[in-house]
Amino acid sequence: MPDLFRRDFTATAPNTKYVGDITYLPVGDGEFLYLETVSDCFSRRLVGWSIANHMRTSLVADALRAAAATRSNLAGAVFHSDHGAQLGLNWSSQHQLPVVIVGAR
């Protein structure tokens, strides 16, 4: 896969580049909650998040849906994550966002 960000995590306009990451939140007895965040590279603002007791695909997809609701939609945007495995995109860490998430028609 080509490096769609070209290692440049800045953006010249909003809604073009997003980054995501999962943070492990210890809650006791060796248990964790997982927080997925989605930030716009242009504004550096947090535009979506999701928290769950698992790291399945839905954790990341829910955070992207929240970002899409905050920004009206994410059509045409590129999403970068550290590995991307939770979204079922583990073949690359950067992706054009699927229509099912961005709400494009």
Backbone hydrogen bonds, N-H to C=O, Kabsch-Sander energy under -0.5 kcal/mol:
donor,donor_aa,acceptor,acceptor_aa,energy
4,L,2,P,-1.3
6,R,3,D,-0.6
8,D,5,F,-2.1
9,F,7,R,-0.7
11,A,41,C,-0.5
16,T,13,A,-0.6
18,Y,78,V,-2.7
19,V,39,S,-2.3
20,G,80,H,-2.4
21,D,37,T,-1.3
23,T,35,L,-2.7
25,L,33,L,-3.2
27,V,31,E,-2.2
28,G,31,E,-0.7
31,E,28,G,-2.5
33,L,25,L,-2.3
34,Y,52,A,-3.4
35,L,23,T,-2.6
36,E,34,Y,-0.6
36,E,50,S,-2.9
37,T,21,D,-2.2
38,V,48,G,-2.6
39,S,19,V,-2.8
40,D,45,R,-2.2
41,C,17,K,-2.7
44,R,40,D,-2.3
47,V,38,V,-2.8
47,V,45,R,-0.6
48,G,38,V,-1.4
50,S,36,E,-1.9
52,A,34,Y,-1.9
59,L,56,R,-1.7
60,V,56,R,-0.8
61,A,57,T,-2.6
62,D,58,S,-2.5
63,A,59,L,-1.4
64,L,60,V,-2.4
65,R,61,A,-2.4
66,A,62,D,-2.2
67,A,63,A,-2.0
68,A,64,L,-2.4
69,A,65,R,-2.2
70,T,66,A,-2.2
71,R,67,A,-2.5
72,S,69,A,-0.5
73,N,71,R,-1.5
74,L,102,V,-0.9
77,A,74,L,-2.4
78,V,16,T,-2.1
79,F,95,H,-2.7
80,H,18,Y,-2.4
81,S,93,S,-2.5
87,L,84,G,-0.9
88,G,85,A,-1.7
89,L,84,G,-2.1
92,S,89,L,-1.8
95,H,79,F,-2.1
97,L,77,A,-1.5
101,I,98,P,-1.6
102,V,98,P,-2.2
103,G,99,V,-1.9
